[in-house]
Structure formats: C-alpha cells, structure tokens
Amino acid sequence: MFRYCLILLILFPSAAAELRAQNSHTELWMEMERGIALFDAGRLGDAMTVFRKVAEKDPSYANAHLWIGNILAAEGEYGAARRKYEDSLEDGRNFFPRSMKIEAYYAMAEVCLETDDIDGAREYLEKVLKEGRQEALPRSRQKAMVDKFLKEGPDKLLELYRLTDKTVRRAYQMTGELDLGEGRYQGALESLLLSLTTSLSLAIEAERIRDPEYLFIKEEIFSGVPVFYFENTADLLKTAWQEPQLKRYFEDTGLYRQLFLLGMALVALDKTEAAQSIFLLVTDNRECGIWFDFAQQQIHKQDLSLLPIALRYR
C-alpha cells in the first residue's frame, strides 16, 4: 500500500492531491455525523466542540456553521443562531448535499419567528420555495386547485391534482400559519391546501406501493356536481393511520393540526359547509389529541375566537 501511494505521488501528483482531498472530505463528513449523533443525544457542548473543529479545518463547509447555529437555537440564543445561519449562507460556503441549503433557509425562518420577525420569516420561506421547488407551480394552477376544492371537496381535488414535492411542503404549512395569524385567510387557505395536498398525495403513493391495486376513489363522485365530496379522503386517512410509517409521518407533519387550521380558514371565509366537512374529517380520528376536541367544538358552533389558541398548540 505504501509503495502504491509513493508511485502515485511521483507519477500522478494531481491525482494524489485529489485523493487526499477526498479522504479529507470523508473524515470531515464522519466528524459531522459524530457531532449530529451527540446533538441527538442531547450532548450539546460536545457536539459544539466537534462542529467548531470541523469549521476550523474547512471554513467553507457550510454544514458545520449550520449545526453550530442549531445548537445556539436549541439553547435559546436566537440572535447568535441567526448570525451563524447567515454565516452558513455566505458566498463561498458549500453545503453537502446541496439540499442542506434549504434546511438553512428553514432554520432562518424558524429563528425569525422566535424573534417576532415575521417579514424575515416570509423572506426565507420564499427562498425555500424558490430553491426547493422542482417545478414552479403556476399561480393559475393554484387558483384552479382552490376553486376545485371549494366547489367539490378534497376527493375531487386529490383525484385531479397530486403534489409530491415534499421538500417545500413545510414552507407552505408555515406560510399558511403566518397568514392565519395575520388575518390573511385566503392566503392561508391556499398555502395550507398545498401542504395538505402534498401530504395526502404522498400517502396515496405509499398505499399504491404497498398495494398495486389500491384505488383512492372508492365512493363514486360526479364531476361538475356542486357537492363537497370527502368520503374517499376520510377512508384514506383511516387506512393510512393503520400503517405505522404513515401514522408517524402524519404525526410528524401535524396533519390533523393542519386540517383543523384549514377548517378555521374556511370559517373565516364564511365557507361554513366546507369547514364542517373538514372538522368531521378531524373528528373521525379520536387519537389526534387536542385537534379532535377543538374540531368537536367547531362542529357544535363555528367560532373564530378559538383560532389564536389553536395556533399556539403544536
């Protein structure tokens, strides 16, 4: 092995340099993985030491700066965390993989929210959508989706439209929540609908992989008939909840929370029948916690005063 390396150094100096660079990158990546494991175990001080050493060895490695910011945010040092996130996004920094840049934008949005910088949060969520979207969703298509949902319900929407770009789903969700908090109910409806359509589309695809003969539409729906169809969506939610991976995905994304907030946006827009159907979807699952209770209250009496309380729950 030593003789091989010596020959490589003599005959192919550029190849030898590339090999050394690859080995160095592998070592840094392994150190990053060790730091992340320490972070996950709650050993923030030890993780900070690892990430700082990586940043010193390779200042251009953006991931190290991002994780230092994550530790500062976990400790409530939001100002310092924000500066470190900005540091990770400076020119000359390299994320590996490149998709980690989106995580830095998300992190900035979260810190902005913690410091009541709503405009800053919106700015970075827009960056997520610009960076992460595989293909821009035309405004006309968004409007068509909302119109179809309002006229014929989630069943017809999911029959015609499938969104699977999960990278940007959380940005839609966060934008919808910001809009709700600021009384921008139409914008909230659109963003939450995009987020939920993505989650439910992914659930449909997962069911198809599990069972190639799976059909989303089981209860017949009639195109163009002004009926708010949601029975097939209710069946999808019940089926998916029985699958451990999909149940965990729904819990991680706060799907029933999103459904409830979508219902509240509909209440604010005086779409009472559609709101009632969405609340019924939530109450179909007694295991969805506080959202079951909140939805039951809204079925009894739709009341927008519950919205500020709901937005505080996660």
Secondary structure, DSSP 8 states (H G I E B T S, - for coil): -HHHHHHHHHH-HHHHHHHHHHHHHHHHHHHHHHHHHHHHTT-HHHHHHHHHHHHHH-TTBHHHHHHHHHHHHHTT-HHHHHHHHHHHTSTT-B-SSTTHHHHHHHHHHHHHHHTT-HHHHHHHHHHHHHHH-SS---HHHHHHHHHHHHHHHHHHHHHH-----GGGHHHHHHHHHHHHHTT-HHHHHHHHHHHHHHHHHHHHHHHHHH-TT--S--S---TT------HHHHHHHHHHHTSHHHHHHHHHHTHHHHHHHHHHHHHHTT-HHHHHHHHHHHHT-TTSTHHHHHHHHHHHS--GGGHHHHHH--
